Amino acid sequence: MNPTRPLELKKDIVLVVDDSPDTLSMLNDTLDRAGFAVLVALEGSQALTILNNINPDIILLDALMPNMDGFETCKKLKQHRNSADIPVVFMTGLSDSESIVKGLEAGGVDYVTKPVKGEELIARMRVHLANARLTKSARAALDSAGQYLFSIDSNGRLLWATPQAVQLFSDSGLNTEQLDESLIKPLRLMLSPQYNREKGQTVNLETKSLEMKYIGQTGNKEHLIRIVDSERATEEEILRANLFLTERESEVLLWIAKGKTNREIGSILEMSPRTVNKHLEQVFKKMNVENRTSAAVMALKYLKS
């Protein structure tokens, strides 16, 4: 009998973009020893070609390169939905604040100065990989929970939408190609500093009117929007009507009923775990229960009735 093979964990894939062969060689050895799978590119255009075929988990990007520099490369990859969420760490010999701000504004999450210190780089990468996984997990939770949500960039352009939101748009007479054209004007208005985001924005489509409610801005410079269909009650509305909860309390309770931890709920709703716990305290009082299990059971009864 063959001995049982140990479980092989998937390696995180790192794309390193730098025009210096010596730097690429050093980083390849450092990352390989740390257990990463490494892809390399010598210039920005080559990196974008790689991204057309492979989605790495994180990107290390040299700021100063010939032809297309790192700042421009980062802006281009952030314009594509498949690569927009990949964390980018800039590598630069420039430590002045102007260059640092320029890198962050281009879409980077962090920067390291050259010569790169291996242990520091690995530690920073692991933090950003963990944050990216949490964001991806939160989005997957939203997708699976029947939430009518989508996100836009600062210009009002659609970045992603849950399957339920896409279906609702389709039911309203919009296909994917028409979404940006139909929604960009009201969404840009919603993002303007003088607009009262608490009131939302009503969009009149071919077959129905939909109300857009602003949820908040995520760490990825995305703005999260919820769609309210006046013809159907949402799960949160059902909980609010039956349990006399506030909007935030009903959202927290819904995710408790779906088995999420305080940390996961905080990531989904863009609040700290402590704030989630504060909302839960009020939920327990109003429901006259002592713990999250009892609250979840009662919530599910109302949702299934």
Secondary structure as UniProt FT lines:
FT   STRAND          13..17
FT   HELIX           21..33
FT   TURN            34..35
FT   STRAND          37..41
FT   HELIX           44..51
FT   TURN            52..53
FT   STRAND          58..62
FT   HELIX           70..78
FT   TURN            81..85
FT   STRAND          88..92
FT   HELIX           97..105
FT   TURN            106..107
FT   STRAND          110..113
FT   HELIX           118..144
FT   TURN            145..146
FT   STRAND          149..152
FT   TURN            154..155
FT   STRAND          158..161
FT   HELIX           163..171
FT   TURN            172..173
FT   HELIX           176..191
FT   TURN            193..194
FT   HELIX           197..199
FT   STRAND          201..204
FT   STRAND          209..217
FT   TURN            219..220
FT   STRAND          223..229
FT   TURN            230..231
FT   HELIX           235..243
FT   HELIX           247..257
FT   TURN            258..259
FT   HELIX           262..269
FT   HELIX           273..287
FT   HELIX           292..304
//
